[in-house]
């Protein structure tokens, strides 16, 4: 089992920045991809960004150039630096981790990000 704990959400004005963190614990030796997803009210959960253990990244078009995902493998933590935030970025942000051996996908509890106009 893998436990994911997110932190760093909050309320920010449009144009501002926030940094989310997600710390993984448990049986994590086979976790290869970690990422961030978000879900706005009334909408489906969508990909924000992912990063492999080797550092390869993938971003949703809507956040390219504004968000940066990073990973500290020694601390089993993934970060999401969010700059130039827009009201449409308002959502609950979830961290996920994918096990390359079992195919299991683990989710954090989510952290609220609210961007006011």
Secondary structure as the mmCIF struct_conf table of DSSP 4:
data_model
#
loop_
_struct_conf.conf_type_id
_struct_conf.id
_struct_conf.beg_label_comp_id
_struct_conf.beg_label_asym_id
_struct_conf.beg_label_seq_id
_struct_conf.end_label_comp_id
_struct_conf.end_label_asym_id
_struct_conf.end_label_seq_id
STRN STRN1 UNK A 2 UNK A 7
STRN STRN2 UNK A 10 UNK A 13
TURN_TY1_P TURN_TY1_P1 UNK A 14 UNK A 15
STRN STRN3 UNK A 18 UNK A 26
BEND BEND1 UNK A 27 UNK A 27
TURN_TY1_P TURN_TY1_P2 UNK A 29 UNK A 30
STRN STRN4 UNK A 31 UNK A 39
TURN_TY1_P TURN_TY1_P3 UNK A 41 UNK A 42
BEND BEND2 UNK A 43 UNK A 43
STRN STRN5 UNK A 46 UNK A 52
TURN_TY1_P TURN_TY1_P4 UNK A 53 UNK A 54
STRN STRN6 UNK A 57 UNK A 59
HELX_RH_3T_P HELX_RH_3T_P1 UNK A 61 UNK A 63
TURN_TY1_P TURN_TY1_P5 UNK A 64 UNK A 66
STRN STRN7 UNK A 67 UNK A 72
TURN_TY1_P TURN_TY1_P6 UNK A 73 UNK A 76
STRN STRN8 UNK A 77 UNK A 82
BEND BEND3 UNK A 84 UNK A 84
HELX_RH_3T_P HELX_RH_3T_P2 UNK A 87 UNK A 89
STRN STRN9 UNK A 91 UNK A 99
TURN_TY1_P TURN_TY1_P7 UNK A 100 UNK A 102
STRN STRN10 UNK A 105 UNK A 107
STRN STRN11 UNK A 111 UNK A 116
#
